[in-house]
């Protein structure tokens, strides 16, 4: 069964999720970029339930790539792990701007003290050359993390922008907090509509050159994401974006018309809905007589009254 949103976050800025642990500010978009955001991550609490719900979100999105967009990261406070093509560095405020060129496999994560399996890592190398332990640096681990992110504007229908972010964050929040995990088909569907593709796993033999490995993994990942998300998901009734999450729904609607597989699941009746303020101004065209099924005499009295009113009106017109 296709995913259905549980929360309504359309139009919210800032977007506050996981009981206030993660706050996303959608900032004014600089020229040439598709979005710019500021995210604040508070330290994970000791409460195991709340911690487990937000832990995966602190590890950021899964490894992915954007064929036509370059992404930039800047840490204002705290530290963030940046992984590009399998090589990880931990970026701090003094590290400047980390740039991930289009087509490269990357991800970022805030909980740098743990790896994918939740195990505590050893020493992490900060981008300015210093080293800090992953777990023992209490001054870093116990403070909030602030990061700025933007991405170039490709001008294409399917691109990573605010629409994708709103829907990915909504999907992630509702799935992790209220569900049993993120639906893989839904994830591929949403990512595909945002030109945000999942790479093929790093399982190629070691003798394959690194640059060829990157090309093969992104090529296969691109088509697998489309196959699962767009073609299979579209036929099963999945849609990449949801009105409950999306501020600019007309723009999202236009993006989904890019391909028949998403277009076939769209509805348009909402465009003809009368706003509540206009509905309040409308006069009732009926009354309780129909529901009570009044007697014939009552209807005759009503009819005679109407005729009398019309007769009086005609006499006034003649006199005039």
Secondary structure by P-SEA (a helix, b strand, c coil): cccccccccccccccccccccbbbbbccccccccccbbbbbccccccaaaaaaaccccccccccccccbbbbbbbccbbbbbbcccbbbbbcccccbbbbcccccccccccccccccccccccccccccbbbbcccccccccbbbbbbbbbbbccccccccaaaaaaaaaaaaaaaaccccccaaaaaaaaaaacccccccccccccccaaaaaaaaaaaaaaaaaaacccccccccccccccccccaaaaaaaaaaccccccccccccccccccaaaaaaccccccccccccccaaaaaaaaaaaaaaaaaaaaaaaac
